């Protein structure tokens, strides 16, 4: 039994896939609605992290084909990180989908 398992791990390693990533659960995305740009908005529930020093939450969302990281301090505003993980100015949501996303991030509790 050990030999087939060793062979499988060797094949995965050759393909650049770690053995732990094979059993990893996929991220859970929740649909939030349509943004003011007309694109669908999804929130990655597994990415929501409390940042206690700032009393807010970091999270990843998807709008169209983009998946930016963002932060909200739960006052109805949010800021988005650029590709270098530098956060921009706080913005107010322009759509109900983004407002819903912020509310969900601020009230979500991991099970």
C-alpha positions as CSV (number, residue, x, y, z in Angstrom):
1,X,0.0,0.0,0.0
2,X,2.9,2.4,0.7
3,X,4.3,2.0,-2.8
4,X,1.2,3.3,-4.7
5,X,0.9,6.2,-2.3
6,X,4.6,7.1,-2.7
7,X,4.2,6.9,-6.5
8,X,1.2,9.2,-6.4
9,X,3.1,11.8,-4.3
10,X,6.0,11.6,-6.7
11,X,3.7,12.3,-9.7
12,X,2.1,15.2,-7.9
13,X,5.5,16.6,-7.0
14,X,6.6,16.4,-10.6
15,X,3.5,18.3,-11.6
16,X,4.2,21.0,-9.0
17,X,1.3,20.0,-6.8
18,X,1.8,19.5,-3.1
19,X,0.1,16.6,-1.4
20,X,-1.6,18.9,1.1
21,X,-3.1,21.0,-1.7
22,X,-4.9,18.0,-3.2
23,X,-7.0,17.6,0.0
24,X,-7.5,21.4,0.6
25,X,-11.1,22.5,0.5
26,X,-12.0,25.1,-2.2
27,X,-12.7,28.6,-1.2
28,X,-16.3,29.5,-0.5
29,X,-17.6,32.4,-2.6
30,X,-20.9,34.0,-2.0
31,X,-22.7,36.0,-4.7
32,X,-23.5,39.6,-3.6
33,X,-25.2,41.1,-6.6
34,X,-24.3,43.4,-9.5
35,X,-21.9,46.3,-9.1
36,X,-22.6,49.8,-10.5
37,X,-20.2,48.8,-13.4
38,X,-22.6,45.9,-14.3
39,X,-20.2,43.2,-13.1
40,X,-21.0,40.4,-10.7
41,X,-19.6,40.7,-7.2
42,X,-18.6,37.7,-5.0
43,X,-17.2,37.6,-1.5
44,X,-14.6,35.0,-0.5
45,X,-16.0,33.9,2.9
46,X,-12.8,32.0,3.7
47,X,-10.7,35.2,3.3
48,X,-12.5,37.3,5.9
49,X,-10.0,38.1,8.8
50,X,-10.5,40.3,11.8
51,X,-7.9,42.9,12.2
52,X,-8.3,43.8,15.9
53,X,-5.8,46.7,16.0
54,X,-7.9,48.5,13.4
55,X,-11.2,47.1,14.4
56,X,-12.1,46.0,11.0
57,X,-11.9,43.2,8.5
58,X,-9.6,42.2,5.6
59,X,-11.2,40.2,2.8
60,X,-10.9,39.2,-0.9
61,X,-13.7,39.8,-3.3
62,X,-14.3,39.3,-7.0
63,X,-15.7,41.9,-9.3
64,X,-15.7,40.8,-12.9
65,X,-12.4,39.1,-13.5
66,X,-10.5,41.0,-10.8
67,X,-9.9,39.6,-7.2
68,X,-8.7,42.5,-5.1
69,X,-7.9,42.4,-1.4
70,X,-9.8,45.0,0.6
71,X,-10.3,46.3,4.2
72,X,-13.4,47.8,5.9
73,X,-13.6,49.2,9.4
74,X,-17.4,48.6,9.2
75,X,-18.4,52.2,8.9
76,X,-19.8,51.8,5.4
77,X,-16.6,52.5,3.6
78,X,-13.8,50.3,2.3
79,X,-10.4,50.5,0.8
80,X,-8.8,48.3,-1.9
81,X,-5.2,47.1,-2.2
82,X,-3.3,47.5,-5.4
83,X,-1.0,44.7,-6.9
84,X,1.7,45.8,-4.4
85,X,-0.7,45.4,-1.5
86,X,-0.8,49.1,-0.9
87,X,-4.2,50.2,0.3
88,X,-5.8,53.3,-1.3
89,X,-8.2,55.9,0.1
90,X,-11.4,54.8,1.8
91,X,-14.4,54.8,-0.7
92,X,-18.1,54.6,-0.3
93,X,-19.9,51.8,-2.1
94,X,-21.6,52.8,-5.4
95,X,-24.0,49.8,-5.5
96,X,-26.1,47.7,-3.3
97,X,-23.9,44.6,-4.0
98,X,-20.8,46.3,-2.5
99,X,-22.9,47.5,0.5
100,X,-24.1,44.0,1.0
101,X,-20.5,42.7,0.7
102,X,-19.3,45.1,3.4
103,X,-22.2,44.1,5.7
104,X,-21.5,40.4,5.2
105,X,-17.8,40.8,5.9
106,X,-18.5,42.7,9.1
107,X,-21.0,40.2,10.4
108,X,-19.6,36.9,9.1
109,X,-18.5,34.4,11.7
110,X,-16.5,31.3,10.7
111,X,-18.2,28.0,11.7
